[in-house]
Amino acid sequence: MINIVVPQLGESVVEARIARWLKKEGDHVDIGEPVVELETEKIDLEVSAERAGVIASIKRREGEDVKIGELLATVDDSAVGSNGGRKPSAAAAAAPAPAQKEIAADEAARSTPAARRMAKEHAVSLDAIQGSGPGGRVMKQDVQGAIAPAPSQPPRASVRTSAAAAAPSPAPSSARPPQPRPQAPSVRAGERTEQRVRMSKRRQTIARRLVEAQRTAAMLTTFNEVDMTAMMSLRERRKESFKKQHGVGLGIASFFVKASVAALKQFPQLNAEIQGDEIVLKHYYDIGMAVGAEGGLVVPVIRDADQRSFVEIEQAIRDFAQRAADGTLTLEDLTGGTFTITNGGVFGSLLSTPILNPPQVAILGLHKIEDRAVPLNGQVAIRPMMYVALSYDHRIVDGREAVQFLVRIKEFIEDPGTLLLEG
């Protein structure tokens, strides 16, 4: 009998929630086949079987919180052959077995894990779906587009339901055949309704850390505005050749990453953290890029950003955005970081106050670029302008350093050629 337990979940993560069982009691599992999906405060991950066998018992239900090392299920490996698979029957031995590993490898190459899970749940063939991802890879949204049942009756007002709000079933399993979707309850006109939905582990952590940041840090924010003309002009001139040569677009984020690194070298207090009564100044630059994912905000980290080119930074940002959408970010991607950049402008935010990402002591907020009338050489000119915000921990960063840091960001962006000299 083999035990399936909660694995190590990464730095500072000690608890998870059972999101769903991918197998039920009595199901056969192969070596390395996912059995259960866990939801942590940072990412969702699958726990696989270390040995082939049959699921003998499931110990914890969907929706329960579990800690590292706790028993999730047991696998009976006594009914497997010497090669680690199921013992073949006499009829099966007479015919060659299909190349399941080759099929699984091919599916993994042409589709994302989220797409495969959704396709399995809704009994949709991946072969029939045209992928929109890199190299024609099938993405989650492609499967969603393929699941489009025609309505059998006129649409009705409804109340949204959530799997998280439902009580766990006595036989926890998501591997049973797809069932027809229940109709959402109708609501009479003018009726007042409420619904309770359990917070996800990630949302709980976001709530806890945001409150912690405001309670434990002396957080202040300083603002400035940046004339984006020079940077946008450079980007417009170079974007086609840049993409043709490197296969990735040239965005504005890489300019701000480079500008942040250059400014952090001049103001090292902003690339630090507090440990007890000591200030830890970090002479490496791991820049977190806040990404809005389906389950909440995540901050994957660009390691050693000071040693990366514009191309490498753009490739890293695109990769993070894609994997955040697919749900394939790893704990390593989200661990650490010495300074964070968040861009509310992609959602239309004109101005906001970013909140610190502990234990970091500073975060840069970018916003929407808008044409505004500004004085220029004694004249009024229309220029593309962006408000930028820097929130900082006043315990170790004084207002003077914070303001000067933001001014340096402004200078680097307004004259991007200086990034080649000082960045």
N, C-alpha and C positions, 0 to 999 in steps of 0.2 A: 504494500500500500504506500502510495506517494502522497505527501502533503503539498498543497498549493497554499502559500502564505503571502501576506502583504510584503512586497520587496522593499529594499531601501529606496526612498523617494527623492533623494537629493538633499542638498544643503538646506537646513532649517525646516524641511517639510517632514512632519512626524505623523500626520493623519491623512486619511483619504476617505472618500465615500464611494460605496459600490453603486456605480451608475447603472450597469446592466450586466446580466449574465449572457454570455454568447453561447453557452452550452447548458443543457439541463441534465439532471440525473439520468444515467443510463446511456448518455451519448458517448460515442467513441471520440478520442482526441489523439492526434499524432504529436510527435515531438516538435516543440516550438509552435504549436497551434494555439492561438489566443483563446482563452477560456472566459475571462471576465474583464470588464472595463472599469477602471477606477478613475474617479474625479478628484484631483488635488487642487490646492489653492493656486497652482501655477498652470498645470497642463492636465489633460486627460491621457491616461496610458493604459495599455493592455497588458495583462499578466498571462503568460503562456505556460503550457505544460512542459515540464522538464523530461517527462517520460511518456511514451504512448500508453494508452489504456482506456478504461471506461470510467466515467465520472461516477464514483460510488455514492458520494453524499455532498451536498452543498450546505455549508455551515452558517452562512450569513446571507441575509436577504438584501435585495435591491433597496437602496436608500439608507442603509445602515452606515454609520461611521466606524472605521476600523483603524488600528494603529499598526506600525511596522512590526512584522513578525507574527501577527495574529493569523490563525488558521481560517482559510476561506473555503476550501473544499479538499476532498481526498480523491485520488485516482487509483483504481485497481489495475495494476500492471501485470497481473498474473495471466491474463488472457491474450497476451501478445506473443508474436513469434520471435525467433532469435534475431531477426533483423529490426526489431523495435516496432513493427506494425502489427495489425490484427492477424491472428492465425487464419489462413485461407481455408475455405471449405473445399470439399472435393471437386465441386463444380467450378469454383473459382480458380482452383489450381490448374484446371485443364485449359483455361483461356488466359492469354497474357493480360496483365493489369495495365490500365491506362497510365500514361506518364503524368501523374498528378503533380509532381514537383515542377515539371516543365510548364504545366498549365498555370500553376500558382505563380511561378516566376514571371510568366508572360503577363498575367493580370496585374501584378505589382508594378511592372514596368510601364504599363499603359494606363494605369488608373491610380488615384490616390486612395489611402485607407478609408477616408470619409466617404468617398464615392462608392467603394466596394461594400461598405457596411449598409449604405442606403439602398444600393441595388439589391443586396441580399434580402433586406427587410421587405422590399416591395416586389420581389420576384421579377426584377428587370434584368435583361441580358445586357452586359457591358458591350458585347460585340455589336449590338444594334444602336449604340450611342456614338455620335460624332463628338470627339473631345475638343475642347476649346483651349486646353492648356498647352504648354511648351511641347512641341513635337507631337501634337494631337492627343496629349494625355487627357483622359476623362476626369473631369473635376466634379465636385459635389453639386455645383449648380447645373452641370450638364445632366446629371441624373434627375435632379429636381424638375428640369424642363421636360424630361421624358415621362415623368409621372404626372400626367395631366388628364385625370378622368373627367369625362363630360358630365356636367350636372344633369341629374335626372328630373329636377324640378326647379322652379325659380328660386333664386337665393333668398335666404331669410336672415333677419337680424340674429346674431348669435353671440355667445359669450366664449371667449378664448379659453381653452383648457390647456393644462400642462401636465406632462407625465410626472413632473416633480411633485405635483400636488396630490397625486393618486397614492393610496395606501399600497404597500408592497403586497404582491400576490403570494399565496401559500407555496406555490411552486415557482420560484424565481428563475425565469428563463426567457430569453429573447430569440431562442432558436426554433420555436414552434412555427408551423406554417403561417404565412401572413393572413391576418383576419381582416374582414371588412372594417373600414373606419367608422366609428360610431358618429352619428349625426350630432352636431353641437346643439345643446338645448336652445329652443326658441325663447325669445324674450318679448313679452308684450310691450307695446308702445308705452313709454313713460315709466316702465318698471325700473326700480333702482336695485342694482345688483352689486355684490361684492365677491371677491375670490381671494383665497389665500394660496400663495405659491411659495414653497420653501426656497430660500436663497441657496444658490450654488456655492460650493466651496470657494470658488474664485471670487464671487461677489462678496461673500463674507470677509474674505481676506482684504479685498479692495476697501471695503467699509472700515475694517479694523485699522488698516495701515494709514488711511487718510485721516481718521480721527487721531491716531497716534502721532502722525506728523504734526498736526496742529496743536496737540497737547504737550508734546515733549520738545519741540523746536520753537525758537523765537523767530517765526517766519515773517519776513517782509518781502515786498515786491517792488521793483523799480521798472519803469517803462521808458521806451524810446521809440522812434520811428525811423525806418530805413527807406531810402530812395533805391528802388530795385532796378532803375533804368540800366545801369552799366552791366549788372549781372544778367538781366534778361536779354540785353543786346548781345552779350557774349554767348549766352546759351542759344539764342536764335541763330547766330552765325555758325555755331559749331555742332548743333544737335544732330543734323543729318549725317555729317561725316563721322561724328562720334558713334552713332548707332550703327552705321555701316561698318565701321572698323571694329567695334567691340561687341556688337550685338545687344546692347542695352541702351536705354534712353538716358539722356542727361537731364536730371531734375534739379530742383533747388536745394534739396536736403543735403547733397554732398558738399555744396558750398558752405552751408551752415555747420556741418560736421568739421570741415577743414578750418573754418573761422573759429569755432569753439576750441579746437585743440590749440590753435595758435594763441588765443586769448588766455586759455588755462595755463599755458607755459609762462605767461607774464604775471598771472594772478593765481599762484598755486593753492591759496587758501580755498578756492572754489572747487578744487579737485582733491578734497580731503574728507575725513569723517572724524567724529568724536568717539573715542573709546575711553570711558571712565573720565579721568581728569587729564587725558592726553589727546593731542591732535595728531592724527596720522595723515601726513602729506604723501600723496601717491604720485610717483614719478612715472606712471604709465597711464594711458588714456583709453579706457574702455567706455565707449559712448553708447548709452541706451537710447533706442529709438522707440518711442511709444507708438503702439499699433492698436487700433480698435478692432478687436476680434468679436466673433459671434457671442462668446460667453463672457466678454468683458475685456477691459484694457489689459494688454500684455506689453512687456518692455524687453524685447530681445536686445542683445548687446553686441556691438561691433568691437571685437577685441583689437587692441593695439591700433587704434584708428590713426595714430600719428604716423604709422609705418605703411599705411594703405594709400593707394592712388585714388583719383576720382573714379576710375573704372571699378576698382575693387569695392569701394564704398557703395556705388550704385548697384553693383551686383548683389552685395550683401543685403541692402535695403529691399530690393525686389524679391530676393529669396525669402526674407523674413515675412514680407507681406503675403506672399503666396502660401507659405507654410502656416501662417496664422489663420488664413482662410480655410486651409485644408485640415487644420487641427493636428499638424505633424511637428510642431515645435517641440524641442526636447528641454529637459530641465537645465542642461548645460547652456542652451541658448539664452535662458532667462536669468541665469545666476550671475551675480556680481554687478559690475557697472560702477563707474566713478562719477559720471555726470550724465544727465538725461536731457533729451530734446523731445518736445511734444509739439505737434502741428495741428492745432484746432482749425487752421485755415482751410484744410481740406473738407471740413464740414460746414464752412461758411462763417466761422467765428471771426468777428472783427477785433475783439479785445477780450482777454480773460486773465485770470490769476492762476497760474499753474501751482499745484501743490507738490511739495517735496516728496521725493522717492527715497525714504530712509534706507540705509544710513547716510545717503548722499546729502550734501549741504547746499546744492544749487540745482536748478532746473531752468532750461530756456524754453519759453513758449513762443511759437511762431503763429502768425494769423493770416487772414485773407489779404490778398493783394488787391488794392482798389485805387483807381485813378482819383487823385485829389489835387486841388489847386494849392500850390505852394509858392512862396517867394523864391525867386532865383535870379541873381544878378540884377536886382532892382526891378524885375518884372514878375508877373504872375504866370506860372507855367503849370500845365497839367502833367503830373508825373505818377507812375505806378508806385504806391507807397504801401509799406507794411508796418503795423505796430508789432513790436517785440516786447516780451516781458521776461524778467529774470526774478524768480523767487529764490530767496537765500536764507540761510540760518544765521541770524544776527549774533549768535553766540560766538562764532569764530570768523564771520565775514562782516566787516564794517560797511556802512553805507557808501563810503568813498570808493572802496575796492569794487563793490557791486556796480556802482554807476560807471566807473572807469572800464570795468569789464564789458559792460553792455555797449559803451561807446566804441570800444575796440571791435566788437562784433559789427557794429554799424559801419566803421571805417573799412573793415575787410570786405564787407559785402558791397559797399558803394565804390570800392576800388579793388575789384577781385584780382587784379594783377599783383597786389601786395601779398596775396596768399602764396604765390610762387617764391617770393623773397623771404617772407617771415613764417609761412605755414609749414 
